[in-house]
């Protein structure tokens, strides 16, 4: 009897968490480094990021209508503050799989010294709700190692 009551209590507590998170919603996401100026997406922020969630993968946002004009993001763009990178943190993979509401990418990208030097980029995030993801972009190399926290929302 005690086991059933404990199991029922644990199950009751677990249900709201699962419902609150939900599955990540497909679409284009935009965000900026936490603490940076966060204008509406159509007003820009040099360190902002964009990607599309499609078929369970993070992919480049690509050709989408954005604030009345087409925006062309041919790569996944990770939010960054330019502490270790001279160029935007544009990532080369065609897709990053999402598993259990989270994703992680680690790779070398030519974003240091005006694009002539590779930096290691670790870009990861977890969906807090079905339309909001929070995470970090870590860039290291060239004697630098910096991590930015960011928030992205479906637009």
N, C-alpha and C positions, 0 to 999 in steps of 0.2 A: 504494500500500500504506500509506504514512504517513497519507494522508487518511482511509482506512478505520479505522485504529487510533485516530486522534484523534476521529473521529466516534463510534466505539464507546465511547471513554472518556467523552466528553461525555454521550452518551445514558445510560450507566450511572450517571453522577453525577446526572442530572436525574430519573431515575425515583423514587428515594426521596423527593425533595422533593414531587413531585406526589402520591404515595401518602400522605405524612404529612399534607398539608393536607386533602385530600378536599373534598367539596362541603359547604357549610354545611347543617346539619341543621334541618329545619322544626320549629317549636315556640316556646314562650315563653322569652324570655331575661330575666335579672335581673342587675343588677350595681350597683356603687358606685364612687365616685371612689377611685382608688388612694391608699392611706394613710389613708383614713377607716375608721371602725369598720365592719366587715363582718359584722354578725350574720347568722344564717340569714335568708333572704328573708322568712319569716313574722314576724320580730321587728322589722322596719322600720329604716330609715335615711332621714332626711328628704331627703337628696340622691340617693337611689337611682334607678335607671332600670328601665323595663320596655318590651319590645316583643315582637311575634310575627314570626317569619320564616315567610311563607306564600307559596307559588307564586312564589318568587324575589324577593319584596319584603319590606321591613321595613314592618310595619303596626302599628296599635295592638294591644295585648295583648287588649283587650276582655274580655268576660265569661269568665273561666276560674276553675276551682277552685284555690284557693291556700291551702295549709295548712288545709284543711278548711272554708274559707268562700269564697264567691265574691268575687273582686276585680274591680273595674270600672275599667279603664283605657281610657277612650274616646279617648285620644290617645297618640302615641308619647311616652314620658317619657325624656328624656336625663339621665344622671347629671350632677349639678352640685354645686358647693360654696357657692353663693349669694354669690360675691364680687361679681358684677355684676347679680344678679337677686334680687328680693324674693320671687318665686313660683317654684314648681317649673318646670323647663324642659320644659313640655308643648308639643309641636310640632303644628302644624295640618295638615300634609299627610296625606292619606288613606293614602299609601304612598310609600316611598322605594325605588327599584329597586336591586337588588344585582347588580353586574356584576364578574365575575372575583374573586368572594369578598370584595368591598368595597362600601361605600355612602358617599354624601356628600349632605348636605342643607344648604342655606344659605337662610335666610329671616328675616323680621321676626316676632317673637312678643311679645305683650303681657305680659311677665314682669318688667318693671321698675316701681319706684314703686307697689307694690300693684296691679299690673295696668293702670295708666293710661299707662305708657310702653312703647313698643316697644324691643326690643333685637335686634340681629343675632345669630342663633345659627348656628354652623357645627358640625354634628354629623356625625362620620364614624367609620367603623370598618372593620376587616379581620379576617376569621376566621383565627385561628391554627391551630385544629383544627376539626373539623366541629361542635363544640359549645361553642367558646370564641371570643369576639370581643373585640378590644381596640381602643381608639380614643380620641378626644378630643371634648370639648364646649367650644367657644369661644363666649363671650358678650361682646359689646362694645356700647357705647352709654352715654350719660349720663356721659361722661368716664372710663369704665372699659373695660378690655380684659383678660380673663382666660381662660386655657385650663386645663381639668382633663383629666387622663388617667384612663381608667377601664378596667375589665375586666368583661365580662358573660358569664355561662354559661347554658346551656340548663337549665331547671328541670323 
